[in-house]
């Protein structure tokens, strides 16, 4: 995030509005802050070197004892602090992966954690910055777009240049920056709880996703259609790989190369809502080396939201 010269850097924070079905009602997870005597969405400041998604997951765990997986983004909250700095809070919807602690890490900061019905939450919460995400969650619910699955199109990390590599393209490796990106990807993408990793079998793609797959306990499935050569020979087969991933609607990482990206993105555009389609990249290079394109799809395979993230390598 860029900093305006002469102005103090913004305060960055992240959180998640976790939800669950209870009978025929939707409940959301709120925390009580004794310092302000108010109910709020779990959130907190980013730590050094942390991405927004990783911070959101960590903060929810620290404040509630629940480890969540992130789903579609919610409207951010941007406001001025008394000292003149701008505070930016990024939010996502979330669902619980596991209970990791009996309660809040710091009882002086958070003294109560409650699942409450959505209607009650809208009455309990007083801050406008929390009411906006709640209203967005209600809109998603009423539109039938609350339940989503993350599908991640991942461009491989920065690689040794073609001009400097004398061997085959399939063996061209990551450079030092790309290796750092691969190492930094797991805490970013783990926030979305991927269940499957599909990749080009070429070295620079495999090296990008293998650290993530190892941490998640997943096997990397390779597809020749995701290589540059496979795409050049049979672009329709490459598009079919993306079509299948979207139809299956499982949390999936798809790692590929820059020349392959436009074909994958056009396959996504065909099943995206108009607003989401506008957020899809349209110009070369489509994604920076190491960048992830997050697609949030309904169980039926319709893409309803799009976001982009780079691993933080300092």
JOJOMO-V926107 format. One record per backbone hydrogen bond with DSSP energy under -1.0 kcal/mol. CO is the residue of the C=O (numbers start at 0). NH is the residue of the N-H. E is the energy in kcal/mol with one decimal. If there is no record, write none. Layout:
BEGIN
CO_NH_E / CO_NH_E
END
This chain:
BEGIN
3_6_-2.1 / 10_87_-2.9 / 11_45_-2.3 / 12_89_-2.3 / 13_43_-1.9 / 16_93_-1.6 / 17_28_-2.0 / 19_26_-2.9 / 21_24_-1.9 / 24_21_-3.2 / 25_117_-2.0 / 26_19_-2.2 / 27_115_-2.6 / 29_113_-2.4 / 30_39_-2.9 / 31_110_-1.9 / 32_36_-1.8 / 32_37_-1.3 / 37_32_-2.9 / 39_30_-2.7 / 41_15_-1.2 / 43_13_-2.6 / 46_49_-2.2 / 50_54_-2.3 / 51_55_-2.4 / 52_56_-2.0 / 53_57_-2.3 / 54_58_-3.0 / 55_59_-2.1 / 56_60_-2.0 / 57_61_-2.5 / 58_62_-2.3 / 59_63_-2.1 / 60_64_-1.9 / 61_104_-3.7 / 64_99_-2.8 / 64_100_-1.6 / 66_96_-3.5 / 66_97_-1.7 / 68_94_-1.9 / 71_92_-2.6 / 76_88_-2.9 / 78_86_-3.4 / 80_83_-2.4 / 84_80_-3.4 / 85_10_-2.9 / 86_78_-2.0 / 87_12_-2.6 / 88_76_-2.5 / 89_14_-2.3 / 90_73_-2.6 / 91_16_-2.9 / 92_70_-2.7 / 93_18_-2.4 / 94_68_-2.9 / 97_66_-3.2 / 105_108_-1.2 / 105_109_-2.6 / 111_31_-2.5 / 113_29_-2.7 / 115_27_-2.9 / 116_120_-2.7 / 117_121_-2.0 / 119_123_-2.5 / 120_124_-2.5 / 126_129_-1.2 / 126_130_-1.9 / 127_131_-2.0 / 129_133_-1.6 / 130_134_-2.5 / 131_135_-2.2 / 132_136_-2.5 / 133_137_-2.0 / 134_138_-2.0 / 135_139_-2.5 / 136_140_-2.4 / 137_141_-2.7 / 138_142_-1.8 / 139_144_-3.3 / 140_143_-1.3 / 148_296_-2.7 / 149_251_-1.1 / 150_294_-2.9 / 151_253_-3.5 / 152_292_-3.0 / 153_255_-2.3 / 155_289_-1.8 / 157_174_-2.0 / 167_170_-1.6 / 168_171_-1.2 / 169_202_-2.9 / 172_159_-2.5 / 174_178_-2.3 / 175_179_-1.7 / 176_180_-2.3 / 177_181_-2.5 / 178_182_-1.9 / 179_183_-1.7 / 180_184_-1.1 / 184_188_-2.8 / 185_189_-2.7 / 188_191_-1.9 / 189_192_-1.8 / 190_69_-3.1 / 195_252_-2.5 / 196_220_-3.0 / 197_254_-2.7 / 198_222_-2.4 / 201_205_-2.3 / 202_206_-2.8 / 204_208_-1.8 / 205_209_-2.2 / 208_212_-2.8 / 209_213_-2.6 / 210_214_-1.9 / 211_215_-2.5 / 212_217_-2.9 / 220_198_-2.7 / 222_225_-1.8 / 223_226_-1.8 / 226_230_-2.1 / 227_231_-2.2 / 228_232_-2.2 / 229_233_-2.3 / 233_237_-1.4 / 234_238_-2.4 / 235_239_-1.8 / 236_240_-1.4 / 237_241_-1.5 / 238_242_-2.5 / 239_243_-2.3 / 240_244_-2.0 / 241_245_-2.3 / 242_246_-2.3 / 243_247_-2.5 / 244_248_-1.5 / 250_194_-3.1 / 250_195_-1.6 / 251_151_-3.5 / 252_197_-3.5 / 253_153_-3.1 / 254_199_-1.7 / 255_155_-2.0 / 256_259_-1.2 / 256_260_-1.1 / 259_263_-1.6 / 260_264_-3.0 / 261_265_-2.1 / 262_266_-1.6 / 263_267_-1.8 / 264_268_-2.8 / 265_269_-1.5 / 267_270_-1.8 / 268_271_-1.0 / 270_302_-2.0 / 272_276_-2.9 / 273_277_-1.7 / 275_278_-1.0 / 276_279_-1.2 / 282_285_-2.7 / 284_286_-3.3 / 287_290_-2.4 / 290_154_-2.3 / 291_308_-2.3 / 292_152_-2.6 / 293_306_-2.1 / 294_150_-3.0 / 295_303_-3.0 / 295_304_-1.1 / 296_148_-3.1 / 297_300_-2.6 / 301_297_-2.6 / 302_272_-2.7 / 304_295_-2.8 / 306_293_-3.2 / 308_291_-3.2
END
